[in-house]
């Protein structure tokens, strides 16, 4: 008997019965009447199975007892309950029970047509909604087809215009290429025009020189000492003043035109104005060095060539200088430009700067080399003034840059060099002065070596110690 009870507890029939009742309660209004009746029958069958097991347990309990055990329980509980189940008409009717189960079934059968009619109306409404949805879908498809047709028409219309646009682009490219070619032609014409100007200046110098000689020869009688001296004056000395004016004017043009163009080009690689100005200053200094070296070599070759065939009142050196002045076009400026680029790439202040194309400064370097070469033919030659970061600012040698500190007395860095001819400042340079700049040892040592030179005499109007403001270009 205990095993039967354990099996009944383990199988959890009553839990299963409760779950089925709850599921039936949730789905009662969803499923049909036949399904509800089937569910009810299932519940009754399941209850009957449970009752069968309970009756088997009851029989086992009665068999375990004596003949008289459990008789009173059977009489008082089981038999009345069985009698009530098989004789329902004798049971007392509850006062709240208004109809019997048969009446419930008849009521359900009566309500079934109403439910079917409501279901039919719902189905008709759903069919009407489905038809309207299909109509809307057909209209959307028609609109989509019309949109595709319009798109195809637009593509067909725009295809010729796109072709025309491509043709216009090609034509514009051809025009641009022709413009570039024309620009190159104009540049060549401009270069040839500059060459013509240089040749014209040479011819003017030749005419002036020949005119002076003709004038001296046409004078009757004994020539004066001044006329005799003019016959022996070399051509380079006669044209020295005009050439000086030209080179100084060209130096100012370099500062105003080529330097600004090179600065704009370099600012496309570096967003640092100070670094760009330092690069340009170093390029100008290296250009002067390369041109001076080329002039010395050119002069040696000219002296060697003219020494074997020289004769006349002029000295060999004057003849060499005249030859260089007449034939400055023989100067190999491209070689000097390459030497400048080599020096710039080896400069520790510039070589470490990444992603900088120094070739954008080629026009400035080329013109500076030409000008520096021409400056070496003057007597005395023109050279760059000594420049060093941290040197004292001298007003008659430099002018301050707009971003300078006016109260500072030391040069932070140089923007443009100054020109010196002998001890005279021919053109001022440009510097940036700032406070907190350390006076470099190179400038101090150079000043000491120059000031202590036995061949250099310094005279001061005041015997007191020389202040920085009292220093002049001649003192430095």
Beta strands, then each sheet from edge to edge (+ up, - down):
strand 1: 382-384
strand 2: 398-400
strand 3: 411-416
strand 4: 419-421
strand 5: 424-427
strand 6: 429-433
sheet 1: 1+ 4- 5+
sheet 2: 2+ 6+ 3-
end
